[in-house]
Amino acid sequence: MRDCNGRRWTHPETILVATDLSDLDHLMPIALEEAGDTGARLILLHVLSTASVFTADAAGMPYFDAVGALEIAEQMMHPWCEVAARLGICCDSAAREGHPTQQIAAAVRQFHVDRVLLGTRSRGKLGRLLIGSVAEQVLRSVYPPVMTVGPEAHLPVDRGEERVVLHATTLRETSRPSAALACQVATAQKAKLILLHVLPSISEMERKGLPAGTRSSAMLELRILAAQTGADCCSAIEPVVAHGNPTIEILALAAERRASLIVLSATRRPAFEDITRDRTVHRVLAHARCPVLTLREQQTMPEETHDLAANAHR
């Protein structure tokens, strides 16, 4: 993570909420909490796809009514801006026409956005694996962290328990910035940080003659990462090694510890492979019971594609 962006990513000044309008009731409670915690300005953005809204004239002939659709979008977002104002949160709305991903990326640049918040949804039989074309493309297209809110995500119930932020890591050198971000977010939330690395099954490790669990080399690396990361923040850090399917282990630990946030890093893949592979990142985003904050790993390749910040063993 670039030092100049560190604090703005932890305490964003501007959060862009990309909405299809049907998800406002789901996204806005989380957006308002984020803005309340960080003092950020909210910008609600709805992008009208060029060929998405048709109406009929007096003769019954269909025609594209962009002006009317944009006005309706503004009307639907306005009540949430009023809610934000009553809470002392600056909130503006914008409705634009065009390609959703391109317009979202343009808004990120225009408003100097420090965090993007968007929802995910299922898509037919592949819904369990994919998170939708817009969310997929946004994850590959913007530089700031992206917070996704899946259909099962909700705000944590305050039971007086210690807040927990879970960071799943591959332990690659390029994933270190996301660990630093997770630590800083946990510190800002006065939460405990859990660093999780998922290894293959114990039986597979034993067949290869490799130590498992707390005796594994991964646990040593996690402890080193915890010490290095913790030196820059005051959050309590707990390293955890799990064995098995990365998706199951990440989601299970997040549910067991009632995590308020999951932090992942994302790597780059060729575009076709990125869209078609059954990748752990999509399953986590789709089924997490809390928001998921994803930070892009920075590499030298020009392609902008994504993978999971957990040991997605296949």
Steps between C-alpha positions, in 0.01 A plus 500: 500500500639840408583708806326806355176304475525317831298731720249593230429133436458439873311826561351571156400855422267394220307173459329423171187286536425341163137390500253342261225659717352163600783453753477839675330357811777241524798726427413823674500384866857380447596813306361724775688307767823524301453874452407547864813317615740675262340839437487430128282669242264264317430516129216283375541407136252327273604423144228453242608257232437650160260227386333422831190723520229510239149641511221528246356798317129565433511257207654229711843532337789446744764766545789560737411745779836583656393835645203351681704208632775728632244720674344195667844383613571838661163489674571153639842600635391834646329361815824330601688827460247654739555216748875560480451874555302434818796294621743779422645320198563681173330305222451579132346298220567470130324312222685448175450319172760272349701188569477431877863399556636789298277750676594364843871520415449854368322602822786355706740730317270804493415497870838369622323203657683311775263203522233347277197327649284277285268203526523155346228273379456146368482431128307182422673164535838673514386734774684297760823557312474843340415833656353675201662669205508855640648405837745270324621779273515762774727277707737492201468866405549725804800561719342583840370221725160362401250398767246250376177420680364158407137390533573334836701790646359712782616733774630318810269487799656688791524245782776680683750255349844584366485602134695279261652568158605189307776518239554195280848504351706299252818614679637620166715809518253684276221435751676691779325834426160343563624370836611852589161636393320235705708588806433871462127443451491275807681765700256768383207277599666402831470143378709187528672394176511133403757406236384179330689275259332190358714195426409173326344226711704352784505160329645657185761684704593179680534309171751760390683479831422862585421623851143618546307740723701703748814310398473604136729748331188703422442560872856628536446733205170620648671580830769695318233684298308575821812644661589710195145620444431561867801725528309762300170475687366427845251228411515163673594239239429126508661273237291199398579207268215288367491194276253423224294694248590870513145624447356279771773584749482876441122515524488263797757693702336832414164365619644335811683814611218730384736703285378848412721508190700264279806646324640332188768588250449435132752398235491526123404229253433494128152639442340181364637292785392763751139484386462126451692335783322379813702720732480526875474878491158489337364249749617711793355819353170330425452321832677707767272614782696824532642748249819403316774757434720412203833665420668448166852360504733721298701321233686601186267324255255733323202266521267583788347176623435343839543201726455436873722600785488154649688185401248394238626143478349314209 
